[in-house]
Amino acid sequence: MTAKHGLTLPSDSSLMQQDFVFGVATSSFQIEGARDGRLPCIWDTFCQKPGTIKDASNGDIACQHVELWLQDVELIKQLNVDAYRLSISWPRVIHESGEINEEGLNFYHKVIDALNEAGIQVFVTLYHWDLPQHLEDQGGWCNRATAYAFRDYADRVSAALGEKVHAYSTLNEPFCSAYLGYELGIHAPGIQNQAAAKAAAHHLMLAHGLAMPVLRKNCPGSQHGIVVNISPIEPYTNTQEDIAAAETAHQYLNAWYIDPILKGQYPDVLEKLSPEARPPVEPGDMDIIAQPIDYLGVNYYTRERAQACSGELFRLAEDKPLPLTDMGWEVYPQGLYNTLTRLNKEYLLPPLYITENGAAMKDELDNGRVRDTNRIDYFQTHLNAVDKACRSGVNIAGYFAWSLMDNFEWAEGYLKRFGIVYVDYTTQERILKDSAKAYSALIASRTAG
């Protein structure tokens, strides 16, 4: 089934039932702006380095969400969604002393109160990559102390926001923070060191585990979990060497961030790492990390294909089968189904949420309209994959489109548009794309049914 003018799902789909959650998502650094109202973070520093951001931009203004939040809440209400997933800016709500920044926290109180008044469930991510720079100056996620600083931050914020928040996520995509930020260096803080990356990954996992008890204590009526991104990795060819490389890559890039939480251990690829590159695990760490979670958030965009490569654990193929998004990512909805069913087979899972799914496309504003039928097609085929996974027995509780609006797309700057709402960065006007209208209509049809 491919959408041409709208989005449809079979009436007997579990996605069309009243208890299935449809939402949209954003993150703080990507939309908020108002840099003068918070401490510097690692992305502010990274943006200042030459050659790090494709268009040499930064997040100082972004979508001016701190100023335009009320307008944006009205926008969310127009979409008929059940839920909105946002992230808290750690450097906006905590002073360097560790005390609460009341002005920064009050901003989130206002947004969350308005969402609750509108009957929209609030999903809060506590860490979406914007580590305060003063903590990076002390070693960042390579420093074990940062995990405890995160616990204290999570404690203060959850105590303040309480059960007005329907669901808390400790971290968003620790893979990106650790691997892209500390191993490849293409995200903040821009470090290229495998040992640093594995230390960062472990301390991120530890931070999650340390935060869980304080979240449960402060908000026993809320849900608590974590969000991981998964790209299913398939062999480039059917040779035994490439098949083995694909499994190694899966363990290194995907399972590394899931196994500690759901199995209490790192995957077998750990044994292939040199001793100095292995994570600095201390006694009791894995028990802290492996506490039960109420849900697992899964972010999905595309797949990867792995090749055997002499002298390396694996190599990811650079050529991508068509069609591609504007990010150069293969459109591969089958990968979402494969991911969900593999998770269900290999782990004892809590309920899953698809916490991000979407596509950057070459959107053009034409007489006040964005006819993004390619994005509608993307959503349709991926919603079909979610429906198919549900029918295969996977417990999926909700789906969040990424993203609510065009925004600062990290190392790509403002060159890529993921939003279902078009943002004119000169005027800050928001315009619903055809995909937003189709998404809204799908949700409304479920309610009407």
VEXMIKE-184113 format. One record per residue (C-alpha): x, y, z; residue in one letter. Coordinates in steps of 0.001 Angstrom, whole numbers, padded with zeros to 6 digits, always signed. Example, Ala and Ser with C-alpha at 12.3 -4.5 7.8 and 13.67 -1.06 7.14 Angstrom:
<recs>
+012300-004500+007800A
+013670-001060+007140S
</recs>
This chain:
<recs>
+000000+000000+000000M
+001501+003347-001051T
-000005+006707-000198A
-000642+009194-002972K
-002785+011819-001306H
-003086+010713+002294G
-002334+008088+004905L
-004522+005044+005525T
-004438+001975+007719L
-006815-000995+007879P
-009651-000485+010366S
-008622-003641+012236D
-005036-002409+012717S
-003970-002045+016345S
-002610+001360+015300L
-006187+002483+014737M
-007292+001588+018262Q
-007904+004308+020830Q
-005066+003256+023124D
-002373+003447+020430F
-000393+006681+020864V
+000342+008892+017863F
+002746+011759+018437G
+005349+014153+017114V
+008824+014796+018478A
+011493+017493+018782T
+014648+018164+020789S
+015709+021214+022760S
+018907+022303+021006F
+017354+021834+017581Q
+014392+024179+018093I
+014719+026367+021180E
+017195+029133+020398G
+017467+031607+023307A
+021079+030746+023958R
+021427+033664+026366D
+019019+031903+028729G
+021207+028881+029364R
+024756+027689+029950L
+026939+026823+026943P
+026729+023202+025802C
+029006+020969+023738I
+027092+021761+020558W
+027697+025503+020984D
+031410+024767+021152T
+031305+022283+018279F
+029477+024756+016026C
+032286+027273+016528Q
+034888+024928+015074K
+035570+025423+011352P
+034219+022699+009079G
+032004+020957+011631T
+028593+022220+010440I
+027835+022019+006704K
+026381+025531+006448D
+028537+027003+009254A
+025392+027685+011292S
+024552+027124+014966N
+021613+026719+017331G
+021594+030256+018726D
+018239+031107+017092I
+016971+027817+015602A
+013144+027935+015583C
+012848+030449+018450Q
+010716+027926+020292H
+011445+029517+023687V
+009770+032665+022377E
+007114+031005+020193L
+006231+028021+022393W
+002566+028940+022789L
+002158+029126+019015Q
+003896+025778+018706D
+001584+024146+021251V
-001362+025377+019171E
+000342+023813+016152L
+000615+020486+017957I
-003067+020659+018886K
-003972+021149+015193Q
-002309+017825+014361L
-004750+015782+016483N
-001832+013918+018082V
-002120+012113+021401D
+001385+012956+022578A
+004339+015293+022171Y
+007907+014165+022803R
+010266+016981+023799L
+013651+017133+025471S
+014799+019171+028440I
+017911+021279+027938S
+020211+020320+030802W
+022180+023598+030497P
+018914+025600+030566R
+017591+024184+033826V
+020722+023548+035939I
+023289+026129+037010H
+026954+025180+037035E
+026626+024880+040820S
+024092+022077+040301G
+021202+024180+041574E
+018006+024622+039575I
+017763+027537+037145N
+014213+028534+038021E
+013712+030676+034922E
+014748+027835+032634G
+012658+025252+034444L
+009626+027570+034445N
+009714+027551+030633F
+009159+023781+030633Y
+006475+024068+033312H
+004530+026404+031025K
+004890+024194+027956V
+003973+021014+029833I
+001012+022636+031583D
-000339+023879+028243A
+000042+020428+026699L
-001714+018772+029621N
-004549+021278+029418E
-004928+020321+025750A
-005122+016627+026671G
-001758+015860+025037I
+000461+013335+026807Q
+003956+014643+027519V
+006974+012436+026808F
+010167+014026+028154V
+013703+013096+027141T
+016196+014179+029771L
+019287+014008+027535Y
+019246+014706+023808H
+022974+015357+023321W
+023359+018891+024760D
+025826+018200+027583L
+026784+021344+029539P
+030211+022454+028329Q
+031620+022760+031849H
+031092+019015+032284L
+032816+018311+028961E
+035721+020422+030215D
+036029+017869+033039Q
+036092+014922+030618G
+032457+014784+029524G
+031038+011287+029132W
+034548+009835+029385C
+034447+010919+033026N
+032504+008564+035294R
+031467+011553+037421A
+029250+012787+034567T
+026948+009793+035092A
+026392+010900+038686Y
+025890+014518+037599A
+023192+013228+035249F
+021539+011321+038093R
+021399+014518+040159D
+020015+016501+037206Y
+017371+013836+036563A
+016473+013892+040262D
+015969+017656+040379R
+014039+017919+037130V
+011726+014963+037754S
+011037+016156+041307A
+010019+019525+039882A
+007983+018362+036877L
+006542+015301+038592G
+003763+013263+037089E
+002664+016042+034753K
+005055+014119+032505V
+003472+010916+031203H
+006788+009266+030315A
+010429+010039+030998Y
+013289+008848+028786S
+016711+009030+030357T
+018714+009233+027128L
+018093+009665+023425N
+020298+007536+021167E
+023390+006918+023314P
+024951+005444+020144F
+025049+008917+018605C
+026505+010534+021715S
+029224+007896+022085A
+030013+006651+018571Y
+029385+009785+016504L
+030658+012142+019193G
+033669+010311+020612Y
+034706+007716+017996E
+033980+009224+014572L
+034033+012818+015802G
+031325+014020+013414I
+029101+015112+016306H
+029961+017084+019425A
+032373+016995+021152P
+034265+015911+018027G
+036661+013350+019534I
+038054+010480+017446Q
+039154+007760+019831N
+037713+004255+020214Q
+038644+003923+023868A
+037064+007292+024633A
+033917+006214+022802A
+033613+002976+024744K
+034157+004808+028040A
+031546+007377+027027A
+029089+004653+026023A
+029506+002872+029353H
+029069+006033+031379H
+025953+006922+029365L
+024540+003484+030168M
+025516+003971+033810L
+023834+007388+033828A
+020630+005760+032629H
+020817+003143+035366G
+021606+005643+038108L
+018679+007847+037076A
+016044+005115+037067M
+015592+004839+040875P
+015257+008591+041340V
+012739+008809+038496L
+010676+006007+040049R
+010887+007637+043482K
+009866+011082+042253N
+007272+010010+039669C
+005921+006540+040503P
+002883+007109+038290G
+004894+007985+035181S
+006526+005584+032736Q
+010327+005407+032643H
+012575+004106+029881G
+015270+004892+027343I
+015408+005585+023596V
+017836+003783+021283V
+018330+004133+017546N
+018665+000968+015512I
+019777+000523+011930S
+019431-003121+010929P
+022683-004259+009367I
+022598-006708+006499E
+025527-008380+004721P
+026691-006609+001565Y
+026947-009979-000199T
+025924-013494+000783N
+029498-014564+001459T
+030207-016008+004895Q
+032695-013198+005483E
+030111-010465+004902D
+027469-012320+006916I
+029902-012475+009841A
+030801-008791+009375A
+027120-007822+009487A
+026609-009641+012785E
+029749-008034+014223T
+028537-004607+013094A
+025099-005233+014612H
+026675-006052+017960Q
+029049-003081+017812Y
+026527-000461+016662L
+023145-001709+017908N
+023314-004419+020563A
+026055-002544+022445W
+023367-000107+023650Y
+020573-002665+024205I
+022208-005742+025727D
+023409-003978+028914P
+019859-002793+029627I
+017927-005920+028707L
+020547-008623+029316K
+022921-007069+031845G
+026003-007610+029684Q
+027848-006317+026660Y
+027628-008356+023432P
+030291-010879+022399D
+032044-008334+020146V
+033544-006995+023381L
+036063-009847+023186E
+037278-008587+019801K
+038314-005218+021226L
+041823-004519+022427S
+042058-004396+026243P
+042572-000612+026264E
+039417-000077+024170A
+037119-002048+026463R
+034647-000146+028659P
+035738+000720+032228P
+033178-001491+033973V
+033304-001438+037778E
+031747-004061+040075P
+027979-003621+040257G
+027729-001419+037143D
+025848-003929+035020M
+023246-004488+037746D
+022675-000747+037932I
+022261-000522+034153I
+020004-003568+033820A
+017110-002422+036004Q
+013639-003052+034559P
+012298-000357+032251I
+008640+000407+031545D
+009187+000851+027821Y
+011883+000921+025169L
+011879+003723+022608G
+013104+002734+019142V
+014223+005315+016578N
+014390+004026+013006Y
+015401+005723+009753Y
+017267+003324+007445T
+019426+000197+007210R
+023146-000334+006724E
+025042-003029+004816R
+028318-004385+006148A
+031372-005841+004423Q
+034307-007818+005709A
+037459-005711+005684C
+040978-006848+006458S
+042319-005271+009631G
+038904-003920+010713E
+035941-005437+012519L
+033718-004466+009573F
+033142-001745+007026R
+029781-000172+006193L
+029058+000055+002476A
+028975+003608+001151E
+026775+002939-001877D
+023051+002970-001100K
+020219+001404-003110P
+017568+003844-004353L
+015353+005558-003368P
+017243+007873-001006L
+016136+010668+001299T
+017797+014080+001205D
+020198+012763+003862M
+021355+010124+001376G
+019698+007408+003464W
+018030+004465+001789E
+014246+004320+002150V
+013844+000795+003500Y
+010624+000208+005473P
+011261-003544+005581Q
+014131-002723+007918G
+011715-001365+010515L
+009709-004589+010467Y
+012920-006628+010620N
+014190-004562+013556T
+011004-004883+015581L
+010605-008616+015031T
+014283-009318+015752R
+014061-007388+019025L
+010962-009358+019936N
+012732-012643+019189K
+016002-011929+020984E
+014899-010030+024104Y
+012264-010126+026811L
+010806-006747+025908L
+008714-004151+027667P
+006216-002324+025424P
+007902-000504+022517L
+007349+002990+021210Y
+008576+004075+017792I
+009931+007313+019242T
+011332+008667+015953E
+010644+007860+012325N
+010749+010258+009412G
+012663+011559+006427A
+014469+014653+005246A
+013226+015588+001783M
+013940+018438-000634K
+010875+020433+000359D
+009809+023408-001707E
+007349+026055-000609L
+005047+026821-003535D
+002329+029447-003035N
+002163+028693+000669G
+002061+024926+000253R
+004599+022099+000543V
+003542+019082-001513R
+005786+016501+000150D
+004153+013383-001270T
+007491+011565-000985N
+007382+012045+002794R
+003769+010881+002901I
+004860+007749+001026D
+007680+007272+003543Y
+005269+007484+006475F
+002759+005179+004797Q
+005226+002389+004104T
+006746+002633+007578H
+003349+002687+009294L
+002530-000406+007258N
+005707-002000+008660A
+004656-001122+012224V
+001203-002583+011576D
+002762-005766+010184K
+005038-006064+013226A
+002057-005673+015558C
+000272-008436+013677R
+003398-010569+014146S
+003067-010262+017895G
+005288-007281+018738V
+003840-005094+021523N
+004052-001572+020079I
+002319+001135+022092A
+002872+004220+019943G
+004478+006004+016996Y
+006098+009454+016908F
+006804+011242+013634A
+010175+013004+013438W
+009915+015811+013491S
+007249+018320+014374L
+009034+021071+012459M
+012114+021774+010377D
+015015+022609+012665N
+018774+022648+013242F
+019841+019261+011914E
+023094+018892+013844W
+026152+018604+011540A
+023910+019358+008525E
+022869+022734+009959G
+019672+024042+008368Y
+020235+022323+005012L
+017997+019327+005728K
+014286+019458+006504R
+012755+016604+008514F
+009680+018489+009682G
+006058+017861+008836I
+005759+021601+009446V
+007776+023940+007228Y
+009757+026669+008994V
+010750+029859+007207D
+013928+030626+009141Y
+013833+034303+008132T
+010308+035037+009364T
+009871+032008+011689Q
+006529+031342+010019E
+005266+027765+010442R
+003376+026165+007541I
+001775+022721+007670L
+003178+020531+004899K
+000900+018092+003101D
+002431+015354+005273S
+001224+017137+008423A
-002286+017332+007013K
-002194+013651+006037A
-000893+012613+009473Y
-003538+014712+011206S
-006287+013246+009021A
-005165+009681+009749L
-005304+010282+013496I
-008680+012030+013216A
-010085+009109+011213S
-009099+006755+014014R
-010823+008958+016580T
-013921+009190+014418A
-013952+005421+014082G
</recs>
